[in-house]
Amino acid sequence: MRLIVAGAGGRMGRTLIHALHEADGAALVGALEAPGSELLGQDSGLLAGLGPNGIPVSADLWSLSKDADGIIDFTVPAATIANVAIAAERGIVHVIGTTGLSASDNAVIKSVTQRAIVVQSGNMSLGVNLLAALVKQVAKSLDEDFDIEILEMHHRAKIDAPSGTAYLLGQAAADGRGVPLEEKSVRSRDGFTGARGRGDIGFATLRGGTVTGEHSVIFAGPYERIELTHRAEDRMIFARGAVKAACWARGRKPGLYSMADVLGLGSQS
């Protein structure tokens, strides 16, 4: 499968180029960066710490997508939304791992899926998606005597909070409880907050160092506590998951898919 990496100069972009270099059944055919980037024109293989691959970094997705089957997109919301329209017009698979997307951004993505194939997830790893399935089941099994708190930590350079993975896990918990996450989530506490609301789903965010990603979902009940945790040790787990998602999506009917679909876990919603 011929794939473009969006955000080729970023941490995930370079990891994706490595993953495609090692992959069977998928290959890099384009490296995309933002207009005006100082990386434009550089060899994407050298940029990723590999040998030269003859694929220069470009800002022209329309031209790159002419000979591609899909795009893997771990960028920023504005770039992803711009890429969505081109990918849909070209009829190529769009794998979206971008986080920090707003409700209106997600509405734009959903609007193209009547004619486009999109796989979107806040986290592309097998472990996190298995964790989300477990969180949903535990939340369904326990009543509101068990308070739900989600704790996440990432490296100091991460620009959005809480993480997309934290939201993924929060949504799984809300789905298990049969409640709307937007009505039950508590994302910050400061000052005299009063007692915790029954049924709230709390989020706590830590940032520092070079942490790839750690997430815990805590079910705190009377005199006992259940904790489900995932620790990512290398970004390659996300990159390999994204490549797997792209290959899985090829030839599917248009629609909006998740990693739960890719991994055969069934819908988490």
RALIN-V972592 format. One line per field, one symbol per residue. ss: DSSP state (H for helix, E for strand, C for the rest). psi: psi as a letter, one per 20 degrees, with the letter a starting at -180 (. if undefined). A space follows every 10 residues. Layout:
ss=???
psi=???
This chain:
ss=CEEEEECCCC HHHHHHHHHH HHCCCCEEEE EECCCCCCCC CCEHHHHCCC CCCCCEEECC HHHHHHHCCE EEECCCHHHH HHHHHHHHHH CCEEEECCCC CCHHHHHHHH HCCCCCEEEE CCCCCHHHHH HHHHHHHHHH HCCCCCEEEE EEEECCCCCC CCCHHHHHHH HHHHHHHCCC HHHHEECCCC CCCCCCCCCC EEEEEEECCC CCEEEEEEEE ECCEEEEEEE EECCCHHHHH HHHHHHHHHC CCCCEEECHH HHCCCCCCC
psi=poqpoqlhir ghghhhgggh hiqpjqqpiq pprqpiqiip iqphghhjja rpijoqpqjn hgghihkqir ppnncqgggg hhhggggghi kqpooojprj prhhghhggh hiihiqopop qipjqgghhg gghggggghh hqajioqppp pqprriipiq qrrhgghghh hgggghikqp ghiiqoiqpp bnirqpppiq oqpppqpqck pgppppppoo aojqppppqp ppipihhhgh hggggghhhp irqqrorrhh ggjkirpi.
